């Protein structure tokens, strides 16, 4: 199936590991011109070398997306070095978990700065440029926000992070509604537990707390998922590919759950 992504310029925030890295590989394999962003230079170097060994080239840039000027700077850099951005994949930012009794204004503020704004800042800069290009006669672009199921179901230890996720979902559908007039499509994916380094660390912690082996803790967690396992990062990347492609040309404002059937919500 031709997704029409060959030669497209794709910016992936959080592209040095986990789901973001899987997206970088997937888009590069489709022939896209991929730029990855991370604030960790070691992760960037490792991702770059790994993809290079696979015969895939990506542009890499370090930035802290907690600051609006940093987002504007990386969009400008990628637009100059690689080309005008056709696709933005937002996969940067992670929210710390808190005991509800320790939540205060500072915790909520820190969570929004960790998860919400690292998506919003680059998205707004890319949207502004995409709209200007459309007005000048260029083809519209697409955005995919990889958010998380925490914004759909409240968890006692993830209230602040869930609130950030919920805010991102509302921003996704609201902006999708507005920018549809330019042909720009904005969608989101809500992964459940996915086999990334972050989940591996959580499994190790749970195993330590319960006095069991890591493999047993992983098996118990996966047994709770109706499909019987956690997602692979590559599976999330496949859906991001579709949503960003011309095959999804009439899909915008969609929030796609990918939790293996764990959350039976409409």
LINMO-V734617 format. One record per backbone hydrogen bond with DSSP energy under -1.0 kcal/mol. NH is the residue of the N-H (numbers start at 1). CO is the residue of the C=O. E is the energy in kcal/mol with one decimal. If there is no record, write none. Layout:
# LINMO-V734617
nh->NH co->CO e->E
nh->NH co->CO e->E
This chain:
# LINMO-V734617
nh->7 co->31 e->-2.6
nh->8 co->5 e->-2.0
nh->10 co->33 e->-2.8
nh->11 co->87 e->-2.8
nh->12 co->35 e->-2.9
nh->13 co->89 e->-2.3
nh->14 co->37 e->-1.4
nh->15 co->37 e->-1.5
nh->21 co->17 e->-1.3
nh->22 co->18 e->-2.0
nh->23 co->19 e->-2.2
nh->24 co->20 e->-2.1
nh->25 co->21 e->-2.3
nh->26 co->22 e->-2.3
nh->27 co->23 e->-2.8
nh->28 co->24 e->-2.1
nh->29 co->25 e->-2.4
nh->31 co->28 e->-1.6
nh->32 co->27 e->-2.3
nh->33 co->8 e->-3.3
nh->35 co->10 e->-2.8
nh->36 co->59 e->-2.9
nh->37 co->12 e->-2.2
nh->38 co->61 e->-1.4
nh->44 co->40 e->-2.2
nh->45 co->41 e->-2.5
nh->46 co->42 e->-2.3
nh->47 co->43 e->-2.6
nh->48 co->44 e->-2.6
nh->49 co->45 e->-2.4
nh->50 co->46 e->-2.3
nh->51 co->47 e->-2.4
nh->52 co->48 e->-2.1
nh->53 co->49 e->-2.2
nh->55 co->52 e->-1.8
nh->56 co->51 e->-2.9
nh->59 co->34 e->-3.0
nh->61 co->36 e->-1.9
nh->63 co->38 e->-1.4
nh->67 co->64 e->-1.4
nh->71 co->67 e->-1.6
nh->72 co->68 e->-2.1
nh->73 co->69 e->-2.2
nh->74 co->70 e->-2.4
nh->75 co->71 e->-2.1
nh->76 co->72 e->-2.1
nh->77 co->73 e->-2.7
nh->78 co->74 e->-2.9
nh->79 co->75 e->-2.3
nh->80 co->76 e->-1.9
nh->81 co->77 e->-3.1
nh->82 co->78 e->-2.9
nh->83 co->78 e->-1.9
nh->86 co->9 e->-2.2
nh->87 co->9 e->-2.2
nh->88 co->142 e->-2.0
nh->89 co->11 e->-3.0
nh->90 co->144 e->-2.4
nh->98 co->157 e->-1.3
nh->102 co->99 e->-2.4
nh->108 co->104 e->-2.2
nh->109 co->105 e->-2.5
nh->110 co->106 e->-2.8
nh->111 co->107 e->-2.1
nh->112 co->108 e->-2.1
nh->113 co->109 e->-2.1
nh->114 co->110 e->-1.5
nh->115 co->111 e->-2.4
nh->117 co->112 e->-2.3
nh->119 co->116 e->-1.3
nh->120 co->116 e->-2.1
nh->121 co->117 e->-2.8
nh->123 co->119 e->-1.8
nh->124 co->120 e->-2.7
nh->125 co->121 e->-1.7
nh->126 co->122 e->-2.7
nh->127 co->123 e->-2.8
nh->128 co->124 e->-2.1
nh->129 co->125 e->-1.8
nh->130 co->126 e->-2.9
nh->131 co->127 e->-2.7
nh->132 co->128 e->-1.8
nh->133 co->129 e->-2.3
nh->134 co->130 e->-2.4
nh->135 co->131 e->-2.3
nh->136 co->132 e->-1.1
nh->137 co->134 e->-1.8
nh->138 co->133 e->-2.9
nh->142 co->86 e->-2.4
nh->143 co->185 e->-2.3
nh->144 co->88 e->-2.6
nh->145 co->187 e->-2.6
nh->146 co->90 e->-2.7
nh->147 co->189 e->-2.7
nh->149 co->191 e->-1.6
nh->151 co->148 e->-1.2
nh->152 co->149 e->-2.2
nh->153 co->149 e->-1.5
nh->158 co->155 e->-1.7
nh->162 co->158 e->-2.6
nh->163 co->159 e->-2.2
nh->164 co->160 e->-1.8
nh->165 co->161 e->-2.3
nh->166 co->162 e->-2.7
nh->167 co->163 e->-2.2
nh->168 co->164 e->-2.1
nh->169 co->165 e->-2.2
nh->170 co->166 e->-2.2
nh->171 co->167 e->-2.5
nh->172 co->168 e->-2.3
nh->173 co->169 e->-2.3
nh->174 co->170 e->-2.6
nh->175 co->171 e->-2.5
nh->176 co->172 e->-2.1
nh->177 co->173 e->-1.9
nh->178 co->174 e->-1.7
nh->179 co->175 e->-3.1
nh->181 co->178 e->-1.3
nh->182 co->179 e->-1.5
nh->183 co->180 e->-1.6
nh->184 co->179 e->-1.6
nh->185 co->141 e->-1.6
nh->187 co->143 e->-2.4
nh->188 co->254 e->-2.5
nh->189 co->145 e->-2.4
nh->190 co->256 e->-3.3
nh->192 co->258 e->-2.5
nh->195 co->231 e->-2.9
nh->196 co->194 e->-2.6
nh->200 co->196 e->-2.3
nh->201 co->197 e->-2.2
nh->202 co->198 e->-1.7
nh->203 co->199 e->-2.6
nh->204 co->200 e->-2.1
nh->205 co->201 e->-2.1
nh->206 co->202 e->-2.5
nh->207 co->203 e->-2.6
nh->208 co->204 e->-2.3
nh->209 co->205 e->-2.3
nh->210 co->206 e->-2.0
nh->211 co->207 e->-1.1
nh->212 co->207 e->-2.2
nh->217 co->213 e->-2.2
nh->218 co->214 e->-2.5
nh->219 co->215 e->-2.3
nh->220 co->216 e->-2.3
nh->221 co->217 e->-2.0
nh->222 co->218 e->-2.6
nh->223 co->219 e->-1.9
nh->225 co->222 e->-1.5
nh->227 co->260 e->-1.2
nh->228 co->225 e->-2.4
nh->231 co->193 e->-2.0
nh->235 co->232 e->-1.4
nh->236 co->232 e->-1.2
nh->237 co->233 e->-2.3
nh->238 co->234 e->-1.8
nh->239 co->235 e->-1.3
nh->240 co->236 e->-2.0
nh->241 co->237 e->-2.5
nh->242 co->238 e->-1.9
nh->243 co->239 e->-2.6
nh->244 co->240 e->-2.0
nh->245 co->242 e->-1.0
nh->246 co->3 e->-1.6
nh->248 co->245 e->-1.5
nh->249 co->246 e->-1.3
nh->251 co->248 e->-2.2
nh->253 co->186 e->-3.0
nh->256 co->188 e->-2.7
nh->258 co->190 e->-2.9
nh->265 co->263 e->-2.3
